[in-house]
């Protein structure tokens, strides 16, 4: 799961039935960090059952959690989904305890 910002939308007139009715958003990670233990490719395309808009900060889930969030039982043809629209967040500063 990661925190990101919606930077665009994807339109596809032809797609698998599982994706019918789902908006597809382009989401960029807010803080990709320099942690080589957790590499992440951003931006990602995520299904959006929440109704997020461009510029909003969102929480994105991957895998089965994403598929279940879109109403499936884990067998949907998608890998990422917006599971929350973030009102605010706070990150601890480096070096603080």
N, C-alpha and C positions, 0 to 999 in steps of 0.2 A: 504494500500500500504506500502511496506517496501523496504529498501535498503539491498541487500544481495550479497553474493559471490557464484558463481556456484562451487559446490564441487564434482559433479558427474553427471552421466547420468543414465537413466533407459531405458532398452530395453524390449519391450513387443511384442511378435509375434502375440498375439491375444489381440485385444482391440476393443472397440466400434467404429463404423464407424466415429463418430465425431472426434476421435483422430487420424485417419489415416492421414499420412503425417505430423504430428506434432512430433517434438523431445520432449522428456520429460527430464527435468533437475532437479537435486537435488540442492536446493538453501538454504543456511544457512544465517540467519540474521546477518548483520555486528554488530549491537548493539542492542541486545535484551532488554537491560536496566533492571532496577529493578522496573518499573512502574506496580504495580498490577492492575491498572485500564485498562491496555491494554495488557492482556496476549496473547502470540503468541507461537504456537508450531513450532519449527524449528528443523531440516530442513523440507522444504516442497518440494513436487514434482510439478513443474510448466511446462505447455506447453510452447514451445519456437518458436514463429513465427519470432523472430529477428535474430537467428543464433548465439547466444552467445556460448562461449566456456568455458571449465573448467578453473577456476581461475579468470574469469572476474567478475567485479562488475555489478550488474543489478538492475533494478527497477521492482518489482513484484506487480501486481494488483490481487485482489481477486473478486470473484462474477461475476456479470454481466459485469463489466468493463473488466475482464479477458476474458470472452466469446466473447465479441464484438471485442476485440483486436485480437482474433484468426479468425475473419472473420464471426462470427455467428451473429444472431440477439438476442442473449441472451439465446438461448436454447441449447447450447453445453453442453456435459457431462464433464465439467472440472470446477475446482474451482479457480485455480491460473494460471497466465501466465506472462511471461517476457514481459514487455511493453517498456523497454529501456535498452540499454547498456551504462553504466555510464563511462564517460571519466575521471571525477574527482569530488570530493565533499569536502566540508569543514564543520566541526561540531564546534559549539561554545563550548568553554571550560566551565566546571562547574564554577559557581561563577562569570563569566564575564557578563557584561551588554552591 
